[in-house]
Amino acid sequence: MPEYVVALTTCPIKNSKELARTLVEKRVCACVNIIPKVTSIYHWKDEIVEDSESLLIMKTDTKHIEVLWEAVKKDHPYEVPEYVILPIEWGSQDYLAWISQNVKSQ
């Protein structure tokens, strides 16, 4: 697996900035981009649900995948939060070094 990843989660729009700030303050990810309004359509408890949510795009290194997940679960308002990891196959060395400098082991 590559050394750096992008993690994705969705959350209610009203919670997105607070969740993003908490994750960056905890230094489990270097940066969170918030796409403020996406429409999600999904099955939940035997119904099809349509919600407006924010998409959070979190950048971290592979050493922090599980720590980031634990922080997301702790502070996320959903019963079953989305948490998906996408490998960064290539990126600017300066940017990737910046990620490393801004995430810390707990």
C-alpha positions as CSV (number, residue, x, y, z in Angstrom):
1,M,0.0,0.0,0.0
2,P,1.3,3.5,-0.7
3,E,2.5,5.6,2.2
4,Y,-0.2,8.2,1.9
5,V,-4.0,8.0,1.6
6,V,-7.2,9.9,1.1
7,A,-10.0,9.0,3.5
8,L,-13.6,9.8,2.8
9,T,-16.6,10.3,5.1
10,T,-19.9,12.0,4.8
11,C,-21.8,13.7,7.6
12,P,-24.6,16.2,8.1
13,I,-23.8,19.6,6.7
14,K,-24.2,21.2,10.2
15,N,-21.5,18.9,11.6
16,S,-18.9,19.1,8.9
17,K,-16.7,22.0,10.0
18,E,-16.7,20.9,13.6
19,L,-15.7,17.3,12.7
20,A,-13.1,18.5,10.2
21,R,-11.5,20.9,12.7
22,T,-11.5,18.2,15.5
23,L,-9.7,15.7,13.2
24,V,-7.0,18.3,12.2
25,E,-6.6,19.5,15.8
26,K,-6.0,15.9,16.9
27,R,-3.4,15.7,14.1
28,V,-4.8,12.4,12.8
29,C,-5.0,14.0,9.3
30,A,-3.1,16.9,7.8
31,C,-6.0,18.5,6.0
32,V,-9.8,18.0,5.5
33,N,-11.5,19.4,2.4
34,I,-15.2,19.9,2.8
35,I,-17.5,19.6,-0.2
36,P,-20.5,21.3,1.5
37,K,-23.4,19.7,-0.3
38,V,-23.7,16.3,-1.8
39,T,-26.9,14.3,-2.2
40,S,-26.7,10.8,-0.9
41,I,-29.3,8.1,-1.7
42,Y,-29.0,4.9,0.2
43,H,-30.7,2.0,1.9
44,W,-31.2,2.5,5.7
45,K,-33.4,0.3,7.9
46,D,-35.4,-1.1,5.1
47,E,-36.1,2.3,3.4
48,I,-34.5,4.3,0.7
49,V,-33.3,7.6,2.2
50,E,-32.2,10.8,0.4
51,D,-30.1,13.2,2.4
52,S,-28.1,16.4,1.9
53,E,-24.6,15.8,3.4
54,S,-21.1,17.2,3.3
55,L,-18.3,15.1,1.9
56,L,-15.1,15.2,3.9
57,I,-11.9,14.4,2.1
58,M,-9.1,13.7,4.6
59,K,-5.4,13.4,3.8
60,T,-3.2,11.3,6.1
61,D,-0.5,8.6,6.0
62,T,-1.0,4.9,6.2
63,K,0.3,4.9,9.8
64,H,-2.7,6.9,10.9
65,I,-5.5,5.1,9.1
66,E,-6.8,3.3,12.2
67,V,-6.2,6.3,14.5
68,L,-8.1,8.5,12.1
69,W,-10.9,5.9,11.9
70,E,-11.2,5.8,15.8
71,A,-11.4,9.6,15.8
72,V,-14.0,9.7,13.1
73,K,-16.1,7.1,15.0
74,K,-15.8,8.9,18.3
75,D,-16.9,12.3,16.9
76,H,-19.2,11.3,14.1
77,P,-23.0,11.7,14.6
78,Y,-23.9,8.7,12.5
79,E,-24.6,5.2,13.8
80,V,-22.6,3.8,10.8
81,P,-20.3,6.4,9.4
82,E,-18.8,6.0,6.0
83,Y,-15.0,5.5,6.1
84,V,-13.3,4.6,2.9
85,I,-9.5,4.7,2.1
86,L,-8.1,5.5,-1.3
87,P,-4.4,5.2,-1.9
88,I,-2.4,8.1,-3.2
89,E,-0.4,6.5,-6.0
90,W,1.6,9.7,-6.7
91,G,1.8,13.2,-5.4
92,S,4.0,16.2,-5.1
93,Q,6.9,15.3,-2.8
94,D,6.6,18.7,-1.0
95,Y,2.9,18.1,-0.4
96,L,3.4,14.5,0.8
97,A,6.2,15.7,3.1
98,W,3.8,18.3,4.5
99,I,1.2,15.6,5.3
100,S,3.9,13.7,7.3
101,Q,4.8,16.9,9.2
102,N,1.2,17.5,10.2
103,V,0.1,14.1,11.5
104,K,1.4,12.9,14.7
105,S,1.3,9.5,16.5
106,Q,-1.0,9.4,19.5
